[in-house]
Amino acid sequence: MPIIVGSPRSGTTLLRLMLDAHPALAIPPETGFLAMPLDGFGTPDPRTWFCNAVTGFPPHAPGWADFGIDRAAFSQALECVDPFSLPDGFRVFYRMYAARFHKTRWGDKTPLYGLHMPYLQQLLPEAHFIHIVRDGRACAASLRDQWFSPGRSMAVQARHWRDNVTTTRSNGALCQNYLEIRYENLIADTEAELRRVCDFIRLDFDPAMLDYHTRSGERLQEHKGRATADGVVIVSAERRRAQQARTRQAPDPRLRDAWRGILSADEILEFEEVANDLLRELGYNA
């Protein structure tokens, strides 16, 4: 089970759509619920608790509509799990999602699962974590104007990227199945990198993955708007789909250093003052 992780705007959606284009593998939009609090699991009716928790996640603005699974059908499928366990409950979700596309394998793409990998490995031993790393300055240039950005300050962006990458790498060292790839390599030599990933997750390479962009627009239609229970719109469907517009085109290695034309010299310096040690460690020179 591939689980794609990485600091936001590192190319996790790009890799998700490439793998999802494989005729055997389905990867849903971000889930988040694998790391949800489990305070209610010990209730007398754990299946009902689990169904409510997953379909109502996150509590402030549930994202269940993204997955195209009928809630009643999900609840019914959970009733057939005996004895019931958290891992098998989650597997029901992924199996039902893959079945929508007549596929037999499934995975996940939730960037910040990188912060929870040792726990997720215990929860789902079949998990194979793929950490995609991108130059933090490029991540910051792409992330700062997004609705989920931690802030426009380059110092804030640098700390966010540095903390995410270092924690995910540290967690990866504790996991049995962990692969690190670079965004820059993925767009420069896509087939070679995808073959590495396929070998890691024990999946035969399929050329359809190279044509992922021909169906990205259709796949991104799953991304629905998010609103609170009282109707306050957090983000529209249009904005969520627009933030991934680049995935509708084939990889363009010329865009690797596009951040240099987006960030000012002062902004680059501000980022590097916070995260230059990690940039250098990863080989991202000035």
C-alpha positions in Angstrom: 0.0 0.0 0.0 1.8 3.2 -1.1 1.3 6.2 1.1 2.7 9.4 -0.4 4.0 12.0 2.1 5.9 15.2 1.9 5.8 18.8 2.9 2.9 20.6 1.1 3.5 21.6 -2.5 6.3 19.1 -2.9 4.6 17.2 -5.8 2.6 14.8 -3.7 -0.5 15.3 -5.9 1.6 14.9 -9.1 2.9 11.6 -7.8 -0.6 10.5 -6.7 -2.0 11.1 -10.2 0.9 9.3 -11.8 0.4 6.2 -9.7 -3.4 6.4 -9.8 -3.2 6.3 -13.7 -2.0 2.7 -13.3 -4.8 0.3 -14.3 -4.5 -1.6 -11.0 -4.0 1.2 -8.4 -6.4 3.7 -7.0 -5.4 6.6 -4.8 -8.0 8.9 -3.3 -7.8 12.6 -2.5 -6.3 13.3 0.9 -7.9 11.4 3.8 -6.4 12.5 7.1 -8.5 10.2 9.1 -5.8 7.5 9.6 -4.3 9.8 12.2 -7.5 10.9 13.9 -8.0 10.7 17.7 -9.3 7.3 18.7 -11.0 8.2 22.0 -14.3 6.7 21.0 -13.0 3.3 19.7 -13.8 1.5 22.9 -17.6 2.2 22.7 -20.1 -0.7 22.8 -20.7 -0.1 19.1 -17.3 0.5 17.5 -18.5 0.1 13.9 -21.0 3.0 14.3 -18.4 5.1 16.0 -15.9 4.4 13.3 -18.3 5.1 10.5 -19.3 8.4 12.1 -15.7 9.4 12.7 -14.4 8.6 9.2 -17.4 10.1 7.3 -17.4 13.1 9.6 -13.6 13.9 9.3 -12.3 16.5 9.8 -15.1 17.5 12.3 -15.0 21.2 11.5 -15.5 20.6 7.7 -15.9 16.9 6.7 -14.4 15.9 3.4 -16.3 12.6 2.8 -17.9 13.9 -0.4 -14.5 13.7 -2.1 -14.5 10.0 -2.1 -17.7 9.2 -3.9 -18.7 6.4 -1.5 -22.2 6.2 -0.2 -22.3 6.5 3.5 -25.0 3.9 4.0 -23.1 1.4 1.9 -19.9 2.1 3.9 -21.8 1.5 7.1 -23.2 -1.7 5.8 -19.8 -3.0 4.7 -18.4 -2.3 8.1 -21.1 -4.5 9.7 -19.7 -7.4 7.7 -16.2 -7.0 9.4 -16.2 -9.6 12.2 -14.3 -9.3 14.4 -14.0 -5.6 13.9 -10.7 -3.8 14.1 -9.4 -0.4 13.1 -7.1 -1.7 10.4 -9.8 -3.7 8.8 -12.2 -0.8 9.0 -9.8 1.4 7.1 -9.2 -1.4 4.6 -12.9 -1.4 3.9 -12.8 2.2 2.9 -9.8 1.8 0.6 -11.3 -1.4 -0.9 -14.6 0.4 -1.7 -12.8 3.4 -3.2 -10.7 1.1 -5.5 -13.8 -0.8 -6.5 -15.3 2.4 -7.9 -12.6 2.2 -10.6 -12.6 -1.6 -10.9 -9.1 -1.7 -9.4 -7.6 -4.2 -7.1 -5.0 -2.2 -5.2 -5.1 1.1 -3.3 -2.9 3.7 -1.6 -3.1 7.1 0.0 -1.7 10.6 -0.5 -1.8 12.7 2.6 1.3 14.9 2.8 1.4 15.3 6.6 1.1 11.6 7.3 4.8 11.8 7.2 4.5 13.1 10.8 2.8 9.9 11.9 4.5 7.1 10.0 5.7 4.9 12.8 2.1 4.7 14.1 0.7 4.2 10.6 3.2 1.3 10.1 1.8 -0.4 13.2 -1.8 0.3 12.1 -1.3 -0.9 8.5 1.8 -3.1 8.2 1.4 -3.2 4.4 2.1 0.6 4.2 5.0 1.6 2.0 5.9 5.2 2.6 7.1 7.3 -0.4 8.5 10.7 0.7 8.8 13.2 -2.1 11.2 16.0 -1.4 11.4 19.3 -3.2 13.6 22.4 -2.8 12.0 24.3 0.1 12.2 27.6 -1.7 10.1 26.2 -4.5 7.6 24.8 -2.0 7.4 28.2 -0.3 6.8 30.1 -3.6 3.9 27.7 -4.4 2.5 27.4 -0.9 2.4 31.0 0.5 -0.8 32.0 -1.4 -2.7 28.8 -0.9 -5.7 28.6 1.5 -3.8 26.1 3.7 -0.6 28.1 3.9 1.0 28.6 7.3 1.6 32.3 6.4 3.3 34.5 3.8 6.5 35.1 5.8 9.4 33.3 4.3 10.7 32.6 7.8 7.4 30.9 8.7 7.5 29.0 5.4 11.1 27.9 6.0 10.3 26.6 9.5 7.2 24.8 8.1 9.2 23.1 5.3 12.2 22.3 7.5 10.2 20.8 10.3 8.1 18.7 7.9 11.0 17.3 6.0 13.3 16.6 9.0 10.5 14.9 11.0 9.4 12.8 8.0 13.0 11.7 7.3 13.5 10.9 11.0 10.3 8.9 11.1 11.3 7.1 7.8 14.4 5.8 9.6 12.0 4.0 12.0 9.9 2.4 9.3 10.5 -0.9 7.5 9.3 0.4 4.1 10.4 3.9 3.3 11.5 5.4 0.0 12.7 9.0 -0.6 12.5 10.5 -4.0 13.1 14.0 -5.4 10.5 16.1 -7.2 13.2 17.4 -9.4 14.1 13.9 -10.6 10.5 13.0 -11.1 9.9 15.8 -13.6 13.3 15.4 -15.3 13.3 11.6 -15.7 9.7 10.6 -15.0 9.8 7.0 -16.2 13.0 6.1 -14.3 11.6 7.5 -11.1 8.3 5.8 -11.5 10.0 2.5 -12.1 11.9 3.0 -8.8 8.6 3.6 -7.1 6.9 0.6 -8.8 9.7 -1.7 -7.7 9.4 -0.4 -4.1 5.6 -1.1 -4.0 5.9 -4.3 -6.0 3.8 -3.1 -8.9 4.6 -3.7 -12.5 5.4 -0.4 -14.4 2.7 0.6 -16.8 3.2 3.3 -19.5 -0.3 4.7 -18.7 1.4 6.4 -15.7 3.3 8.6 -18.1 0.1 9.9 -19.6 -1.5 10.7 -16.3 -2.1 14.3 -17.3 -4.6 13.3 -20.0 -7.0 12.3 -17.2 -6.0 14.6 -14.4 -8.8 17.0 -15.0 -11.3 14.2 -14.6 -9.7 12.9 -11.5 -9.5 16.4 -9.9 -13.3 16.7 -10.2 -13.4 14.6 -7.0 -12.1 17.7 -5.1 -15.3 19.2 -3.6 -15.6 22.4 -1.7 -15.2 22.4 2.1 -17.6 24.2 4.4 -18.4 24.2 8.1 -21.6 22.8 9.6 -23.1 26.3 9.7 -22.4 26.9 6.0 -19.2 28.9 6.2 -17.2 28.1 3.0 -13.5 27.3 3.8 -12.5 26.7 0.3 -14.5 26.3 -3.0 -14.2 23.3 -5.3 -13.0 25.6 -8.0 -10.1 26.8 -5.9 -9.1 23.3 -4.8 -9.0 22.2 -8.4 -7.2 25.3 -9.6 -4.4 24.7 -7.1 -3.6 21.5 -9.0 -4.0 22.9 -12.5 -0.4 22.2 -13.4 -1.0 18.4 -13.1 -3.1 18.6 -16.3 0.1 19.1 -18.3 3.1 16.8 -18.8 6.1 17.4 -16.5 8.2 20.4 -17.6 11.8 20.3 -16.2 12.2 24.0 -17.2 9.9 24.9 -14.3 12.3 23.4 -11.7 13.8 26.8 -10.8 10.8 28.9 -11.5 10.8 30.0 -7.9 13.8 32.2 -8.6 11.5 34.5 -10.7 8.8 34.5 -8.1 10.6 35.2 -4.8 12.6 38.4 -4.3 16.2 38.3 -3.3 15.2 39.4 0.2 12.6 36.6 0.5 15.2 34.0 -0.7 17.7 35.2 1.9 15.0 35.1 4.6 14.2 31.5 3.8 17.8 30.5 3.7 18.6 32.1 7.0 16.2 29.6 8.6 16.6 26.5 6.5 20.0 26.7 4.8 21.4 23.7 6.7 18.8 21.4 5.4 19.0 22.9 1.9 22.7 22.2 1.8 22.3 18.7 3.3 19.8 17.8 0.5 22.0 19.3 -2.2 19.9 22.3 -3.0 22.6 24.9 -3.5 22.0 28.6 -3.7 
